[in-house]
Amino acid sequence: MTLGILIISILLLTGCNQFIHVKHNSKINYFFKKNSIENTLKNWNDIIQVSAKKHHVDEKLVKSIIYAESSGNPYAKSKSNAIGLMQIKPSSAGAEVYRLQGKKGQPSVKELYNPKININIGTAYISFLQKKLMIIKNKDVMRYAIIVSYVNGASALLKTFSKNNKEAINIINTMTTQSFYEHVKKNIQQFKHLVI
């Protein structure tokens, strides 16, 4: 469900409609939802802008992930202990970002409830995923691969194509955006019941 919300949010924020045709997408509904997303996230705009620029990540992608993951609630906590606006798991994405920044350990729960720290770590993690997946040739497919990887992990995504990462990327590079979406929907357990 989170992926569906995330993809719809990105489509609304970017104005893109080539990937998925959403049922009932009238102009009134489109603008209402886009304004709703923007209003929910306006408290965090300055932090998002600074962090997106620092890590070379599209602001709209950061906003979409925040909206889908926490609905803009800095105190959100999932059943799997993902914390804050960008739903960072301290021991996975948090630890990975710390490692990339030359730090030991992982961010504390208290730190992840801080919007500035949470957005910075989440955006740094998106940047890491962008670099890891930049060899995907189709930019739309790459963007959606980043989204799926943010939610589910890049290794989990690639393993649905092949046990060998290089071979997985080669397979992805032969796919259209729609066929990539269908593959994800069919092969990643978390997204099997996704209806968009």
N, C-alpha and C positions, 0 to 999 in steps of 0.2 A: 504494500500500500504506500509506503514511504517513497519508493521509486516513482510510482504514478504521480503522487503529489509533487515530487521534485521535478519531474519532467514537465508536467503542466505548468508549474511555477516558472521554469526556465523559458518555456514557450511564450508564456504571457509577458515576462519581462523583456524578452528579446524581440517579440513580435514575429517569431518564426512559426510557420505553420506547415512546413514541408515534411516534417518527420512523422507526426501522428495527427490524424484528423479526429479531433475531440468532438464527441456528440454534443449538440446544443450549444455550439460556439457562436452565438450571436454577438454583434458588436457591443451591445449594452452589457451583456454578461462579461465579455472580454475586458472592457474598461472598468467595470465594477471590480472584478477580481484583481486586475493589475493595480488599481488604486488601493485596494484592500491590502495587498502585499506591501506596497510602498508605505502606506500609513503605519502598518505594523512594524516596519523596520526603520522608520525615520529616526528613532532614538539612537540607532547604532550606525547611522550613515557615515559620520566622521571617522569612526573606528574602522569601518569597512573600507572606506576610501584609502586611508593610510595603509592598512594592512594589504589590500589588493595591490596597491602601487609598489609597496615594499617587496612583495613576493611575485610580482608580474602575473597576477591572476585577474580575470574579468570580474569586476564588481557584481555584475548581474548573476554570475555563477555563485558567488559567495552569498548574496542575498537569497537566492533560490534555495540553497542548501540550508541556510538558517530558517527560512520559512517552512520548508518541508520537515526538517528535523525537530524543530522546537516551537514553531509558530511564533518565534520572536520572544519566547519566555527564557530569560537567563537562568532561571531556577529549574529548568526541565531536567529530569533524570529518568532514564529508561530502565526497564527491567534488567537489561544487560549492563547497567552502570555506566552508560554513556551520559555525559554531563554537559549541561549548559546549552548555549545558543546553537552551537554547531555539533552537539552531541559527541564530544570527544571521549573516547575510552582511554583512561590514563595509561593502561598497560600496552595498548597497541598504537594508535595514531599518536598519542601523547609521547610515549617512549620513543617512537620512530623520529618524531620532530626533535626531541631532546638529543637523540643520537646524531642527527644531521647537524645540529647546532653545536656539537662538541660537549654537550652536557651529559652527566650521568643520571641515571634514574628516570623518573617520570614526573609529570606535574601532579601536584596534590589536588584533591577534590576541591579544597578551598580556592586554589588558583583557578580551576576550571569554571568555577561559578563567577569569576570576574570576567565581564564581557570583553574587555580589552585583551586579556590573556587568552581567553577561549577563541576569539575571532582570529587572533594572531596565530595560534597553534593550528586551528582549522584551515586557515588560508595557507600556511606553510605546508601543511599536509597536501592540500590541493596542488600546490606548486611541485611538490615531490612526485605526485601522481602524474602531473603533466609531463615532467621530465622522463618518467619511467615509460609513459605511453606515447611519447612524441613521434615514435617511428610508425604510428598508425597514419596512413596517408590521407584518408578521408577525414577532414577536420570535424565534420558533424559526428561521424562514428567515434573519433577520438574524444570529443566532448562528452558523448554519452558513456563511453568506456570509463572516463574519469568519474562521472557521476556514479556508475555502478560500483566502481572500485572504492569510491569514498564510502559508500554504504556497506559494501560486502567484502572489500579487500581486492587488490589487484591480482594476487595469486589465485584467489577463488575464481575470479572472472576468467583468467587465462587458462586455468585447468579445465574449464568447460569446453575449450576448443582443442587443447592438446596438453599432454603432460610436459611437453617441451615448450618453454616460453617463446623461443624464436619461431617455432612452427605455428604456435598459437597466433602470433602477430601476423605471420604470412597468411593464415586463414582469414583473419580479421580484415586484412588488406584486400581480400577478394570480395568482400561483402558490401552490399548497399546499406544505407542507414536503416531501412526498414527490415532487411534480413538480419542485421545485427540485433535490432530490437526484438524480433521474433525469437532469435536464438537465446537471448538473455531471458526472455519471458518463459521459454520452454525449459531451460537448463539450470537456472539458478533457483534453488528451492524457495528462497525468500520471496521471489517474484512470480512464482507459478500461478498465483491467483490474481495477478494484476489485470485490472480492467480499466482501460482508458478510452 
